[in-house]
Amino acid sequence: MMNRPHHTLLTPPPPASPPIAALERLIDQVGTVVVGKHGQILDSVACLLAGGHLLIEDVPGVGKTTLAQALAASLGLQFSRVQFTADLTPSDLIGISVYERAREGFVFHPGPVFSQLLLADEINRAGPRTQSALLEAMEERQVSLDGQTRPLPAPFFVIATQNPTEQLGTFALPESQLDRFLMCLTLGYPSPSAERALLEGRDRREVVRALPAVMSVQELLAAQAAVLQVHAAPALLDYLQALIAVTRNGQWFSQGLSPRAALAWLRAARARAYLARRSHVTPEDLQALAVPVLAHRLPPRSGAGRSRTAQVRAMLDTVRMV
């Protein structure tokens, strides 16, 4: 077969669209605060681009809250932070109606959930009743209270942090709430070079407070709309369906992926492809996001002897794209 000449180096790349340029500035800026975690930052941005909520799980002190705050500041969204504790009540989160004599009636006072980005810090330190108060907000982007349904601002994201569930004073999130999080990420300890940069640099809290917004709401909404146009070929969907079927056959997990989770995985893969300036999804997009999208949703089969992460990776190895 005759070799065809390659013109990649001669053809200039297409100019970046404004949403892509803003997203690249966003990723770079967050990387100046959360040092050495480019992959996690990229996944976090893909999660928000796909319209999903983000759960960051790790031991205390590795930068979970810093990542969430840096994303919020860089996105320039209306932001609320709630420190979840054992005595936090649903009304502390969604708001309460108070009788006002001057108006001769009850007036609703919205809670912190009525913001474009809600940071639920240490979400698993609150009781199940308060955790469940977030379910409707996360899924329907609305809050029902006192017989009325109140829409939340658009866009609306929840970024939650949690400590490992084996630590004291924590409550495991129910499966129904875990499923509302598009991705669950871990940060891990920094590399020696990244830790040295942290030790020699300014206080992270000061750096976060000084971060400017590098993306407008309009650019974010435009990027989310563009993500929906990223093409998923029929062969790619065949591969995705084969992976979904394997999660349900009982060999690897005690409970398989739901259709909602499958749609979430595809949306996240589209967002990852968009960030890579591709107009189509590849199998590598699905594979790269399998652990953050699937591991918190899929309990390993009893006696599997592997962690959720290891089980997901082992399952991936059993399916090949035709």
CORTAKA-V704541 format. One record per backbone hydrogen bond with DSSP energy under -1.0 kcal/mol. NH is the residue of the N-H (numbers start at 1). CO is the residue of the C=O. If there is no record, write none. Layout:
BEGIN
nh	co
NH	CO
NH	CO
END
This chain:
BEGIN
nh	co
11	7
21	17
22	18
23	19
24	20
25	21
26	22
27	23
28	24
29	25
30	26
31	27
32	29
33	30
34	30
35	33
41	37
42	38
43	39
44	40
45	41
46	42
47	43
48	44
49	45
50	46
51	48
52	47
54	158
55	183
56	160
57	185
58	162
67	63
68	64
69	65
70	66
71	67
72	68
73	69
74	70
75	71
76	72
77	72
80	117
82	119
84	121
88	85
93	90
94	90
95	91
96	109
98	107
100	105
104	100
105	100
107	98
109	96
111	94
113	93
114	111
115	113
117	78
118	157
119	80
120	159
121	82
121	119
123	161
125	122
126	123
131	127
132	128
134	131
135	132
138	134
139	135
140	136
141	137
143	150
145	148
148	145
150	143
152	141
157	116
159	118
160	54
161	120
162	56
167	164
171	124
178	174
179	175
180	177
181	178
182	53
183	53
184	292
185	55
195	191
196	192
197	193
198	194
199	195
200	196
201	197
207	203
208	204
209	205
210	206
211	208
214	74
220	216
221	217
222	218
223	219
224	220
225	221
226	222
227	223
228	224
229	226
230	227
231	279
237	233
238	234
239	235
240	236
241	237
242	238
243	239
244	240
245	241
246	242
247	243
254	299
262	258
263	259
264	260
265	261
266	262
267	263
268	264
269	265
270	266
271	267
272	268
273	269
274	270
275	271
276	272
277	274
278	273
281	231
286	282
287	283
288	284
289	285
293	289
294	290
295	291
297	294
298	294
301	252
304	301
311	307
312	308
313	309
314	310
315	311
316	312
317	313
318	315
319	316
END
